[in-house]
Amino acid sequence: MTVEVSSSNPKKGASVAFPEKEHPQEKPGYVRYLVLVSTMLCLTSLMSNVVCFNFTVLCMPGSGESAELQGNHTHYTGYTRQEKTILLSTVAVGAVFGVVPVIIGISKIGLKKVFLASGITATVSTFLIPILAPLHFYMFVILRFLQGLSYATCFPAVGAITSSWASLAQQGLFIAALTTFGQTSSIFSMPVAGELCSSQFGWKAVFYLHALITLIVFTIWFAIFTDSPEENKFVRPAELAEIEYNKSEEAIHDDHKHRTPYLEIASTPSVWGIWIGAFGDLIAVQLIHIYSPVFLHDVGGYSFEKTGFAAAVPVLFQFLVKMFAGHSSDKIHGISETTKLRIYNTIALGASAVFLVALGFVKQGQGVLGLVLMTLATGMFGFNGGGFSKCSALVSRQYNHFVMAIHQILICFSMIVCPLIVSSILQQGTVAEWRIVFFIHAAILLICNAIFCWLATAKPAPWTDRTIKQSATKNTPLYQSKV
């Protein structure tokens, strides 16, 4: 292309052609990926502080208990079954109590301050466990409650960061990556706790190390993160444009002063579908996370030494599947986004239900077959990043922190419901009893998936953008506030 300009030489008014200067296109930058990775580390550290107790409790003395030296080994009686139950359930109680303050805090002052507060709470409470837990049992209970409070920020943080920092084309990747903290925490904490407990440093080092790591990763995150990409001095204009492409002005310029439309969100059918899909997923995940070691030992015939490793295999496989599913759901084109949501959710819940049914037919002593089916059932849940989790981000946009906060409550609820179902059926631990357990959870998965697929949509709800005048019935709230 040429540009015609006037020249006085050789002839007045003559046109001289100059080649147009090409400006190099600015590369988008990678700050959003630094935010993604640093947040993944923070979420993993919060969860690790909670789950490291699950192993460390096996090698730590009870509160007020003195160690006895028997031969070359220090002997602990440890905590009673009732005390362990209290310490485990207290975290869930703390998480439930923390959800409402977290929702309000994110809406009023933004995620950065709320998430930092949770990191400080987690660091201090975890650091104090080796100091206060030996003194009195109820001091330990209080510290576990504080760990639960800090854990309450996890899912709301996933929703808020996906809404602000992920482009619409990368919702699946962000949701999948940020929700892997359940897997990464177990992959990290269990072997580390096992090594430290059997070393000269002992059980106290487990909590000190986790507290130190939490402090470090939250410091890094605080230095990088801002509530909005617009506020971040490291974000280039090209990256900001990529993040904000096709987002509404209301979603982009959410300054935490807008009132969150809680009633409109809670009365939207598509949101009901998201929550129902999440509940089916979570209750089945609880079954596998809590009872897979029991099943592999009692029915599969694995020894105690091999059970710990065997139970970790499905978790690792799920992490890999989740990362693949989240990325692929953003890259597949040619079918509608709503159809993709239904396909991925059906793989996550429907395929897992099929493998749970197959587990019901595993015979006594078929440990390898049981482990393979357990791994496949667990791995399929990784596709939820392209299912109900991604649907939550697409429907609720800037209010995804509230929708995801309900996921936090559903996790705690599933931690109560799943053991009640299993304990009411599993009296002797026979193959026939396990078959009923797996069949019931498979039925829950299929029902929840069917409801989700019926109500699913990829369109933003009208309360995310007040310029939307018409929306499908499933995306229209039954209660509508006057604006």
N, C-alpha and C positions, 0 to 999 in steps of 0.2 A: 504494500500500500504506500502511496506517496502523498505528500502534503504540498499543496500549491501555495507559494508565497510570492509576494511582489518583490521585484528587484529593480533597482535604478540603473543597473549596468548589466548588459550593454544597452538595453532599451528600456525606457521608462514604461512601467506597467507590465513588463514581460513576466511570465511565470517560470520559476525554477523549481524542479522536483528534488525534494530531499527524502531519503528513506525515513520512515517513522521509527522512532526509538522504542525498542521493546523493553518493558519494565519486568524484571524478574518477579515471578509469583512467590509470595511469602508462604513458607511452609507453616502448617497449623501449630506445631509444637506438641509437647507431650505432658503438659502439666496435669491434665485430667487423669493421666495414667499414674502419675506420682501420687495424686490424691487417692486413686483407687487402691494402689498397693499399700500405701501407708495406713489407709482405713482398714484394709484387710488385716494388717498386722495388729492394729488396735483391737479390732473385734475378736481376733484370735486370742489376744492376751486376756481380754475380759472373760472369755469363755474358759480359757486355760486355768485362770485363777479359781474358777468354780470346779472344774472337772479333775484337777490334780488331786483334790481331796479324795476322790473315789478310789485312787490307788494308795495314796499316802496313809489313809486311815488304817491300812493293813499293817503298817510298820511304825505307828506312833502310839505312845501310851495314852491312856485315858486321862481326863482332867484330874489332877491331884494324885495321880498314881506314881509310885516310885518304881524305878527299874530294878529288876532282880537279875543278878548275874548267874547263869546256869552254864557251867563249863566255859566255853569261849564265846558264848552268845548272850546278849542281853535279852531278857524275856519280858514282854509286855502282855498284860491281860487285854488292854485296849478298851474300846468303847463297846457297850452292850448293843444288842440289835435295836432296842428302842432308841438309844441315844444316836445311833447312826441314822435311823429313820428321821429323827428330829432334825439333825444337821443337814440331811439331804433335802427335806421338805422346806426348811426355813429359807433356802435360796429361792424356791418357787414363790413363797409368800412375799419375800422382799421384792421380787420381780413384779408381782401383781400390784403391790403398794406403790411401786415406782413408776408405773405406766402413766398414770394421770399427771403427776408433776412433770414428767418428761414431755408429754404431749403439749401441755400448757407452756412449758419452758421454751420448747422449739418454736412455738407459735409467737411467743412474746419477745424473746431475746436471741433466738437463732440457735442453730445446732452447735456451733463452735464452743460456746460457753457451757452448754449443757453436757456435751460429750467430754469436754475437758474435766468438768466436775466429776463425771463418772469415772474417768481415768484416775483422778486423784483419790477418790473414794476407794477404788479397787486396789490401788497401790498401797495405801495406808492400812486398809483392813487385812490384806494378804500379808503384809510385812509384820503386823501385830499378832498374827495367829501363833507363831512359835513362842511368842513372849507371854501372851495372855491365856491361850488355850490350856496350858498345863496348870494354870492357877485355879480356874473355875470353869465348869462346863457351860454355864450361862453366858460367860464372857465370849466363849467360842460361838455360841448361838447368835449373839449380837453381831459378831464379826461376819458370820455367814449371812445374816440378814443384810448387812451392808454390801456384801458381795452381790446379793440378789438385786439390791437397789441399783448398783452399777450395771448389772447385766440387763436391766430394764431398758437401757438406751440402745441396745443392739439393733433390733428390727426397726425402730423409728429412725435410727441413723441410716440404715440401708435405704429406707424410703426417701429420706430427705436428700441424701447425696446423689442417689440415682436421678431424682427430680431436677436437682440443680446442675449437676456436673456431667451427666450422660446426655449425649445427643439422642434424638428420637431413633436414630439408626443404630444406637449402641445400648439400648435399654436392656436387652437380653444379656449381653456381656456383663454389664455392671451388676445387674440383679444376681446373676449366677455366681460371679466372683465374690460379691460381698456376702452372700449367704453360705459360703463354704466354711465359715468359722467353726461350725459344729464339727466338721470333719478335720480341719487343720489343727484344732485345739487337741483333739484326741490323738492325732498322729504325732504331735509334739510332746504333749504332757505325759502320756502313759509311759513311753520308754524312758524319758528323762526322770520321771518320778521313780521308776523302777531302778535305774542306775544309781541315783543319789541315795535312795533308801538303803541300798546294799553296800554303799561306799562308806568311807570314814567320816564323811560330812553329815550323814544321817538325814532323817526326815525334815528337820528344820530347814536345811538347805533348799529343799523343794520350794517352800513358800518364799524364802528370801530371793531365790533366783527368779521366780515368777514376778515378784514385786519389782525387782530391778528391771526386768525386761519390759514390764508395763510402763514404768517411768520413762524408759528410753524411747519406746515407740510412740508414746503420746507426746513427748517433747518434739520428736521429728514431725509428727502429724500437725501439731500446733503451729510449727514454723511454716508449713506448706499450705495449710487449709484456710480457706475463707468461705463464709456462708454462700457467697455468690461468685461465680467466675469473673464477673465484672469488677469485683473488688480486689481481685488477685493481681498483684503487680507483675507476676511472672507470666501471666496469660497473654499471648499475642492476639492482636485483633483477628487474625485468620482463624485461630483456635476458638476464640469466643464466637465468631460467626458460625463455625461448624457446630458448636454446642447448642447455640440458640436457634438453629435453622428450623423453621416451621413450628416453633413454639409460640404460644400466645403471649401478648404483651403482659397480661396479668400473671402468667407463670414466670416470665423472665424477671419482672420487676416486683417480685414479692418481697416487701420490706418488713415482714413480720408484724405489720400493723393491721393487715387485713384480718377480719374476724374469720376464723375457721368455721365453715358451715357444717358443724357436727351432725345436726339433725338431717340435713339434706344428704350427706354422705351415708349416714346409717340407714336411710330409707330408700336407697337406690338399689334396685334388684341386681344389677351387675356386680355391685359390691358384695351383696349377699352371696352371690355365686363364688366370688373370690374367697370369702371367708369359709364357706362350706368346703370348697376344694382344699383349702389350707388345712382345715380340721381333719379331713380324711387322710391327707398326707401325713400330718403330724402324729396322729394316733398310731398309724402303722409304723412310722419311724421310731416312736417310743417303744413299740413292741420289739423291734429288731435291736435297738440300742441297749435296752434293759435286759431282754430275755434271750438274745442270741447266744451268749456264753452258756446259759443254763441249758438251752436246747442242744447245743453242740456237745456239751458234756454228758447230759443225761441220755439223749437219743443217739447222737452221733458217735459217742464213745471216746471223745477226745479227753486226754489227761488234763489236769489243771494247768500244767506247764504249757501245753500246746493250745489250750483254749484261749488264752490271752492273745497269742499271735493270730490264731484263726479268726477270732472275733474282730481283729483290726483289718483284715483283708477286705471285707465288704465296705468299710468306711473309706479306705483308700480308693477303691474302685469307684465309689460314689463321687468322690472329689474329682476324679478324672472325667467321669461322664458329665458332671455338672458343668465343668469348664467347656467341654466340647459342645454340649447342648446350648448353653448360653450364647456362644459365639456363632454357632451354626444357625440359630433362630434369627439372628440379625442378617445373615448373609444369604439365606434362601429367598429367592424372588420367584415371581410367576404365579403365586397363590396369595390370596388375601391374608392380611395380618390376623384377622379373626379365625380363619381356618387353621393357620399355623398354631395359634393358641390352643385350639381344640385338639389338634394332632399331638402336640407336645404334652399337653396335660393327660391325654389318653394313654400315651406311652408311659408317663410318670406313674399314674394311678392304675390304669387298666392293665398294663403289662406287669406291674408289680403284683397286682391281685392274682394274675395267672400263675406267677411263680410262687406266691404264698399258697395257693391251692395245691400246686405240685409238692410243696414242702409237707403238706398234710399227708402225702402218700409215701414219705420217706420211712423206711423200716428201721428197726433197732439195729445200730451198728453201721449204718450206711453214712459214715461221717463225711466222706469226700463228696458224695452226692448232695448231702445236706448243706455243706459249705458252698458248693457251686450254686445251688438254687438260692441260698441266702444272699450270696454276693450279687447275683443277677437281680433279685428282688430289691436289694438296697441300691444297687447302681441305677436302676430305672428311675428311682426318685430324683436323681440328678436332672432329669428332664423338666422338673417343675420350674426351673429358671426360665423356660420358654413357654410355660403354662400359666398357672394362676399368679405366680409372682410377677411375671412380665405384664400380665393383664392388669394387675394392680397399679403398676407404673403408668401404663398407657391410659387407663380410665381416670385415675385420681390426680395425675400430674403433680402440681406443687403441694397437694395435700396428701401425698403418698405416705408421709411420716405417720399420719393418723391411722390410715388403713393398715399399715404395717405394724403399728403399735398394738392393734387388736390381735395380730398374729402372735405377739408376745404373750398376751393373755391366753390365747388358744394353746400355746405350748404348755403353759402351766396347767391348764385344764386337762390337756391330754396326758400330762404326767400323773394326774389323779385318776382319770377315767380308765386308761389302759391297764394299770395294775389291778383296779377293781374287777375289770372284765376277766383278766387272766387268772387272778387268784380265786375267783368264784368258780372257775372251770377246772383249773389245774390242781387237783387234789393229790394225786399220786404221781404225776409226771409221766403218764403212760403215752404211748404213741396215739391212741385214740383220743385222749384229752387234748394233746397238741394239735391234732387234726381239727377239732372243733374250734380251737383258738385261731388257727390260721384261716379257717373258712369264714368265721365271723369278721375278722379284720379285712379279708378280701371282699366280703359283701359291703362293708362300710366304704371301702375304696371305690367300688363300682358305682354305688349309689351317689356318693359325693362327686365323682367325675361326671356322671350323667347330668346332675344338677348344674355343675359348672359349665359344661358344654352348652346347655340350654340357655344359660344367662350370659355367656361370655360375649364380649365385644372388644374391639381395639380402639373404638372412638372415645375421645375425651368426654367426660360427663359435663353437663351444662354449668355446673357450679365451679368448674375450673376456668371457664371463660364465659363471662356474662353476655358476650356477643353472639353466642350460640342460641338461636331462637327455636330450633326444632331438633329433637333427638328421638332415637328409638325408644319404645316403651321400656325396654329393659335397662336403659340408661337414664331414664327420667325419674327423679326422686318423687316418692309419694308425698313428701312434705316439701314445699317450696317457699323459701323466705322471700319477703318483699324487699326488693333492692331499689 
